[in-house]
Amino acid sequence: MTGEIKRSLLVFIVGAAVVSLWTMPCLAQNAQTYYQQGLEAYGAGDWNLAIQHWSAATSLDQKSAKIHKALGLAYHWKGVGEKGKESCRIALEEFQKAVSLDPQYAKAYDDMAGAYECLGDNDKAIQSYEKAIALDPKLKNSYYSLALLYKQRNEIAKARQLVKQGDALPEEAQEDTDEGWYIKFMTYLAWKSLRPTLDELRQ
């Protein structure tokens, strides 16, 4: 290899490295922009637009557990609203990606349990809720969700104990995906419908 070729190759390598270092922050910034746009759409109940933005974000930042979890939530709510198993299956895949990237992500396990419930696999839903609680014993709503599943199994004593444990905890810290008027309203309706069952277990 001649000296001229070596110099040209070196210039090319250095240039490529500079471009890479320059574009990495830009990609991360764009991923964050898409993430924020997804939050706005998700908070307003536009699941398809949230999916569009968060899918774009994951294509730019494939190692963000938070973005994969958010994308899973959008697919989950879409699946619940449309009674479609396919959306719930995709939601599950996104939650699995989130916990593979961050095995300590308790809230992702909690959301994964919801996807399993949507798919009718209550055994794995129970395992996921229990994993979430093991990682973060302060996940109040996980105790309630788990109690409802044990009640379906007719394990009433276990269900009552879980409700008691949940009642003893303060309200959960909110994540950015918990914000937005529509998502708050939907969450309120969901828990309102479950309140009579939980009250029954408190007796």
Contacts in CASP RR format, 6 or more apart in sequence:
PFRMAT RR
TARGET T0000
AUTHOR 0000-0000-0000
METHOD contacts of the structure
MODEL  1
MTGEIKRSLLVFIVGAAVVSLWTMPCLAQNAQTYYQQGLEAYGAGDWNLA
IQHWSAATSLDQKSAKIHKALGLAYHWKGVGEKGKESCRIALEEFQKAVS
LDPQYAKAYDDMAGAYECLGDNDKAIQSYEKAIALDPKLKNSYYSLALLY
KQRNEIAKARQLVKQGDALPEEAQEDTDEGWYIKFMTYLAWKSLRPTLDE
LRQ
1 9 0 8 1.000
27 60 0 8 1.000
27 61 0 8 1.000
28 60 0 8 1.000
28 61 0 8 1.000
30 60 0 8 1.000
31 56 0 8 1.000
31 57 0 8 1.000
31 58 0 8 1.000
31 60 0 8 1.000
31 61 0 8 1.000
31 64 0 8 1.000
31 67 0 8 1.000
32 57 0 8 1.000
34 53 0 8 1.000
34 54 0 8 1.000
34 56 0 8 1.000
34 57 0 8 1.000
34 60 0 8 1.000
35 53 0 8 1.000
35 54 0 8 1.000
35 57 0 8 1.000
35 64 0 8 1.000
35 66 0 8 1.000
35 67 0 8 1.000
35 70 0 8 1.000
37 53 0 8 1.000
38 49 0 8 1.000
38 50 0 8 1.000
38 53 0 8 1.000
38 54 0 8 1.000
38 57 0 8 1.000
38 70 0 8 1.000
38 74 0 8 1.000
39 50 0 8 1.000
39 70 0 8 1.000
39 176 0 8 1.000
39 177 0 8 1.000
39 179 0 8 1.000
41 47 0 8 1.000
41 49 0 8 1.000
41 50 0 8 1.000
41 52 0 8 1.000
41 53 0 8 1.000
42 50 0 8 1.000
42 54 0 8 1.000
42 70 0 8 1.000
42 73 0 8 1.000
42 74 0 8 1.000
42 177 0 8 1.000
42 180 0 8 1.000
42 183 0 8 1.000
43 50 0 8 1.000
43 179 0 8 1.000
43 180 0 8 1.000
43 181 0 8 1.000
43 182 0 8 1.000
43 183 0 8 1.000
44 180 0 8 1.000
44 181 0 8 1.000
44 182 0 8 1.000
45 77 0 8 1.000
45 182 0 8 1.000
45 183 0 8 1.000
45 186 0 8 1.000
47 74 0 8 1.000
47 75 0 8 1.000
47 77 0 8 1.000
47 78 0 8 1.000
48 78 0 8 1.000
50 70 0 8 1.000
50 74 0 8 1.000
51 71 0 8 1.000
51 74 0 8 1.000
51 75 0 8 1.000
51 78 0 8 1.000
54 67 0 8 1.000
54 70 0 8 1.000
54 71 0 8 1.000
54 74 0 8 1.000
55 71 0 8 1.000
57 64 0 8 1.000
57 67 0 8 1.000
57 71 0 8 1.000
58 64 0 8 1.000
58 67 0 8 1.000
58 68 0 8 1.000
58 71 0 8 1.000
61 67 0 8 1.000
63 101 0 8 1.000
64 101 0 8 1.000
65 97 0 8 1.000
65 98 0 8 1.000
65 99 0 8 1.000
65 101 0 8 1.000
65 102 0 8 1.000
65 105 0 8 1.000
65 108 0 8 1.000
66 98 0 8 1.000
68 94 0 8 1.000
68 95 0 8 1.000
68 97 0 8 1.000
68 98 0 8 1.000
68 101 0 8 1.000
69 94 0 8 1.000
69 95 0 8 1.000
69 98 0 8 1.000
69 105 0 8 1.000
69 107 0 8 1.000
69 108 0 8 1.000
69 111 0 8 1.000
69 177 0 8 1.000
70 177 0 8 1.000
71 94 0 8 1.000
72 90 0 8 1.000
72 91 0 8 1.000
72 94 0 8 1.000
72 95 0 8 1.000
72 98 0 8 1.000
72 111 0 8 1.000
72 115 0 8 1.000
73 91 0 8 1.000
73 111 0 8 1.000
73 177 0 8 1.000
74 91 0 8 1.000
75 87 0 8 1.000
75 88 0 8 1.000
75 90 0 8 1.000
75 91 0 8 1.000
75 94 0 8 1.000
76 87 0 8 1.000
76 88 0 8 1.000
76 91 0 8 1.000
76 111 0 8 1.000
76 114 0 8 1.000
76 115 0 8 1.000
76 118 0 8 1.000
77 183 0 8 1.000
77 186 0 8 1.000
78 87 0 8 1.000
79 85 0 8 1.000
79 86 0 8 1.000
79 87 0 8 1.000
79 88 0 8 1.000
79 91 0 8 1.000
79 118 0 8 1.000
80 88 0 8 1.000
80 118 0 8 1.000
85 118 0 8 1.000
85 119 0 8 1.000
88 115 0 8 1.000
88 118 0 8 1.000
88 119 0 8 1.000
89 119 0 8 1.000
91 111 0 8 1.000
91 115 0 8 1.000
91 118 0 8 1.000
92 112 0 8 1.000
92 115 0 8 1.000
92 116 0 8 1.000
92 119 0 8 1.000
95 108 0 8 1.000
95 109 0 8 1.000
95 111 0 8 1.000
95 112 0 8 1.000
95 115 0 8 1.000
96 112 0 8 1.000
98 105 0 8 1.000
98 108 0 8 1.000
99 105 0 8 1.000
99 108 0 8 1.000
99 109 0 8 1.000
99 112 0 8 1.000
102 108 0 8 1.000
104 135 0 8 1.000
105 135 0 8 1.000
106 131 0 8 1.000
106 132 0 8 1.000
106 133 0 8 1.000
106 135 0 8 1.000
106 136 0 8 1.000
106 139 0 8 1.000
107 132 0 8 1.000
107 136 0 8 1.000
107 139 0 8 1.000
107 175 0 8 1.000
109 128 0 8 1.000
109 129 0 8 1.000
109 131 0 8 1.000
109 132 0 8 1.000
109 135 0 8 1.000
110 128 0 8 1.000
110 129 0 8 1.000
110 132 0 8 1.000
110 139 0 8 1.000
110 141 0 8 1.000
110 142 0 8 1.000
110 145 0 8 1.000
112 128 0 8 1.000
113 124 0 8 1.000
113 125 0 8 1.000
113 126 0 8 1.000
113 127 0 8 1.000
113 128 0 8 1.000
113 129 0 8 1.000
113 132 0 8 1.000
113 142 0 8 1.000
113 145 0 8 1.000
114 125 0 8 1.000
114 128 0 8 1.000
114 145 0 8 1.000
116 122 0 8 1.000
116 124 0 8 1.000
116 125 0 8 1.000
116 128 0 8 1.000
117 125 0 8 1.000
117 149 0 8 1.000
122 149 0 8 1.000
122 152 0 8 1.000
122 153 0 8 1.000
125 149 0 8 1.000
126 146 0 8 1.000
126 149 0 8 1.000
126 150 0 8 1.000
129 142 0 8 1.000
129 145 0 8 1.000
129 146 0 8 1.000
129 149 0 8 1.000
130 146 0 8 1.000
132 139 0 8 1.000
132 142 0 8 1.000
133 139 0 8 1.000
133 142 0 8 1.000
133 143 0 8 1.000
133 146 0 8 1.000
138 169 0 8 1.000
138 170 0 8 1.000
138 172 0 8 1.000
139 172 0 8 1.000
140 166 0 8 1.000
140 169 0 8 1.000
140 170 0 8 1.000
140 171 0 8 1.000
140 172 0 8 1.000
141 172 0 8 1.000
143 162 0 8 1.000
143 163 0 8 1.000
143 165 0 8 1.000
143 166 0 8 1.000
143 169 0 8 1.000
144 162 0 8 1.000
144 163 0 8 1.000
144 166 0 8 1.000
144 194 0 8 1.000
144 198 0 8 1.000
146 162 0 8 1.000
147 158 0 8 1.000
147 159 0 8 1.000
147 160 0 8 1.000
147 162 0 8 1.000
147 163 0 8 1.000
147 198 0 8 1.000
147 201 0 8 1.000
148 159 0 8 1.000
148 194 0 8 1.000
148 197 0 8 1.000
148 198 0 8 1.000
150 156 0 8 1.000
150 158 0 8 1.000
150 159 0 8 1.000
150 162 0 8 1.000
151 159 0 8 1.000
151 197 0 8 1.000
151 201 0 8 1.000
156 201 0 8 1.000
159 201 0 8 1.000
160 201 0 8 1.000
160 202 0 8 1.000
163 198 0 8 1.000
163 201 0 8 1.000
163 202 0 8 1.000
164 202 0 8 1.000
167 202 0 8 1.000
177 183 0 8 1.000
178 184 0 8 1.000
178 187 0 8 1.000
END
